[in-house]
């Protein structure tokens, strides 16, 4: 029996995972029983050792530790997620669902996506500094502001707020013991933030010195700029909705789409009054680094 177990643990099984109309074939190793969550025969609860592995602190420690091991990160899969966040974000959240089934957590355990997002943020911010004719010191100040305030600071604030709202108001009554993980709320924010970053910090750079800012008094100028903002924030709201709608313990997640009405109203109002959000952003960035 012992020999059979050792042979079994060294083999690799093909697992067919069917979700909707998609058929995903994944290769997963069969781990020894000591690595899997064990349950007590009396009440089916996790043992003390396995329960410690599933605490928020243990998951956070594992995630932060992997930040120092680039070879252990799956950057290819992170790039795949970034592409599908634009074309089919539902597929990204199907993978989160699969992670919950296999690793008993919704949040990412691989920081590769965060690392790539940080690189995107740094490169696009340097591009903003060049477009706005900033010097080296000013660009460095802007980079620090964008990374630590706009991305990390605002991200932590939004994630905590959404974590509180979903656990307080959107949990189904029988699901009080299965609350929304804070790490998952942060992942949802990162997913939604990436398309916004690409649109406002990359695509917008090609228009700043040609249509949006120089011709800001023309309708075409603020129409292009404000349309980019509408698309970017619309992506953020939609991907945020998909993230929480994927959780089976939540209800009434459609309320997360209600801000769309305010967004469209603000867009129409900005075109009527000639507001240029991109010009305001450029002025704010220059004011920051003075």
Secondary structure as GFF3:
##gff-version 3
##sequence-region A 1 290
A	DSSP	alpha_helix	2	9	.	.	.	ID=ss1
A	DSSP	beta_strand	12	19	.	.	.	ID=ss2
A	DSSP	beta_strand	22	29	.	.	.	ID=ss3
A	DSSP	three_ten_helix	33	35	.	.	.	ID=ss4
A	DSSP	alpha_helix	48	53	.	.	.	ID=ss5
A	DSSP	alpha_helix	56	66	.	.	.	ID=ss6
A	DSSP	three_ten_helix	70	72	.	.	.	ID=ss7
A	DSSP	alpha_helix	75	87	.	.	.	ID=ss8
A	DSSP	alpha_helix	89	103	.	.	.	ID=ss9
A	DSSP	alpha_helix	112	131	.	.	.	ID=ss10
A	DSSP	alpha_helix	136	145	.	.	.	ID=ss11
A	DSSP	pi_helix	146	153	.	.	.	ID=ss12
A	DSSP	alpha_helix	154	165	.	.	.	ID=ss13
A	DSSP	pi_helix	166	170	.	.	.	ID=ss14
A	DSSP	three_ten_helix	173	175	.	.	.	ID=ss15
A	DSSP	alpha_helix	182	198	.	.	.	ID=ss16
A	DSSP	pi_helix	199	203	.	.	.	ID=ss17
A	DSSP	alpha_helix	205	207	.	.	.	ID=ss18
A	DSSP	pi_helix	208	212	.	.	.	ID=ss19
A	DSSP	alpha_helix	219	245	.	.	.	ID=ss20
A	DSSP	three_ten_helix	253	257	.	.	.	ID=ss21
A	DSSP	alpha_helix	259	273	.	.	.	ID=ss22
A	DSSP	alpha_helix	277	288	.	.	.	ID=ss23
###
